Amino acid sequence: MLYGIIILVLGIPVGFLIAWMCRDELVVGRKWFKILTVAGFVIGLFFWFIGERVVAWTCGFVMVVSFVSYVKSFDKKWIKRFP
């Protein structure tokens, strides 16, 4: 359980890294980040209840990473174009 929580917390810097590397695609991919966040939550809950904890933690990681990218897609300073 502790390892899973650590992995979920590590999803935050990974989400920032992905958002920084793909700044030019954050706005157009906003719909997909929202879909990934919701799907990661729903599918993660499903797998948690059937006992597949590893798959549930993986879905949680995907949910955290896509949520960070979704939130950063609204930051005007973050998504500015390269010079």
N, C-alpha and C positions, 0 to 999 in steps of 0.2 A: 504494500500500500504506500509506503514511504517513497519507494522508487517511482511509482506512478505519479505521485504529486510532484516530485522533483522534475520528472519528464514534462509534466504539464507546465510547470513554471519556466522551464527552458524553452517552451514554445513561444514565450513572449519575445525574447531577443531574436529568435529565428523569424518570427513574424515581422519584426522591425527590419531585419536584414533583407528579407524577401521584398518588403515594401520599398526599401531604399534602392535595391537593385532593379526593381521594375517600376520606378516612379512614373514613367510615361504611360504605363498601362493600368494604373490604379483606377482612374475614373471610368474607363470603358469596361473594366472588369468588376465594377462595383456590384452589379447584379449577381455575378457568379460567386463573389465573396460572401454575399448574404445567403445564397443557396447552400454553399459549402458549410457555413456556420450552422444553419438550421439542420441540414442533413447530418452533420457530424454529431449534433446533440441528440437528434431523434434516433439515429442508428446506434449511437453509443449507449443510449438508455436501453434499447432493445437487446443489445448484446450483453449489457450488464445484468439484465433480468434473466436471461437464459443461461448465464454462468460463464460466458466467454469474456473474461476480464481483460485479456490482452487486446482483443479487438476493440473493446470498449475504451481502453486507455488510448489506443491509436486514434480512434474517432475523436476523443477528447483533444488530443494533440492537434489534429487537423482543424478542429473547431477553434481552438485558441489562436493558431497561426492565421487562419482566414479571418477571424474577428479583428485581430490587430491590423491586418492589411485593410480591412473594410473601414475601420475607424480612421486610419491614416489617409484613406482616399478622400476624406473631407477636409484635410489640412491643406490650406492654400499654399503655405510656405514649403510644404513637403513635396508637392506635386508640380512645382514650377518646372518649366522646360530647361533643358541644358543650354548653356550659352552657345 
